[in-house]
Amino acid sequence: MQQSLDLEQLKARFEVVRHNEYFPAVLGAVAGGLTGALMAGLISNGRHRAEAAVEENANVQDQSLVLGFSAKDLLQLVTVVASLARQLREWRELG
């Protein structure tokens, strides 16, 4: 049986959860878990790319990777860190 989504009720529930004393800890744990998973993916992807680049051409690897990360990987990491920093700043302003 499918229920319709009541937006006002959903907002009210979110506000109750948001004002809970454990909300920052839960949100921090989720953000930390996602960041850790992203970094693990970037590291494993960087290693795979580095191994493939070594097999093809050592000079190309030195030019396209910085500390084992491609420019795209570094941009994604900076984007995630910047959004988490902005979110932390907003929490401090609300608190």
Backbone hydrogen bonds, N-H to C=O, Kabsch-Sander energy under -0.5 kcal/mol:
donor,donor_aa,acceptor,acceptor_aa,energy
6,D,4,S,-0.7
7,L,5,L,-0.8
10,L,6,D,-2.2
11,K,7,L,-2.5
12,A,8,E,-2.2
13,R,9,Q,-2.4
14,F,10,L,-2.3
15,E,11,K,-2.3
16,V,12,A,-1.9
17,V,13,R,-2.3
18,R,14,F,-3.3
19,H,15,E,-1.8
20,N,17,V,-1.4
23,F,20,N,-1.2
26,V,22,Y,-2.5
27,L,23,F,-2.9
28,G,24,P,-2.4
29,A,25,A,-2.2
30,V,26,V,-2.4
31,A,27,L,-2.7
32,G,28,G,-2.7
33,G,29,A,-2.5
34,L,30,V,-2.6
35,T,31,A,-2.5
36,G,32,G,-2.6
37,A,33,G,-2.4
38,L,34,L,-2.5
39,M,35,T,-2.8
40,A,36,G,-2.5
41,G,37,A,-2.3
42,L,38,L,-2.6
43,I,39,M,-2.8
44,S,40,A,-2.6
45,N,41,G,-2.5
46,G,42,L,-2.8
47,R,43,I,-2.4
48,H,44,S,-2.2
49,R,45,N,-2.6
50,A,46,G,-2.5
51,E,47,R,-2.6
52,A,48,H,-2.2
53,A,49,R,-2.6
54,V,50,A,-2.2
55,E,51,E,-1.8
56,E,52,A,-1.8
57,N,53,A,-2.9
61,Q,57,N,-1.5
62,D,58,A,-1.7
63,Q,59,N,-1.3
64,S,60,V,-2.0
65,L,61,Q,-1.7
66,V,69,F,-3.1
67,L,65,L,-0.5
69,F,66,V,-1.9
74,L,70,S,-2.3
75,L,71,A,-2.2
76,Q,72,K,-2.2
77,L,73,D,-2.2
78,V,74,L,-2.4
79,T,75,L,-2.2
80,V,76,Q,-2.2
81,V,77,L,-2.4
82,A,78,V,-2.5
83,S,79,T,-2.2
84,L,80,V,-2.2
85,A,81,V,-2.4
86,R,82,A,-2.3
87,Q,83,S,-2.1
88,L,84,L,-2.4
89,R,85,A,-2.2
90,E,86,R,-2.2
91,W,87,Q,-2.0
92,R,88,L,-2.1
93,E,89,R,-1.9
94,L,90,E,-1.9
95,G,91,W,-2.3
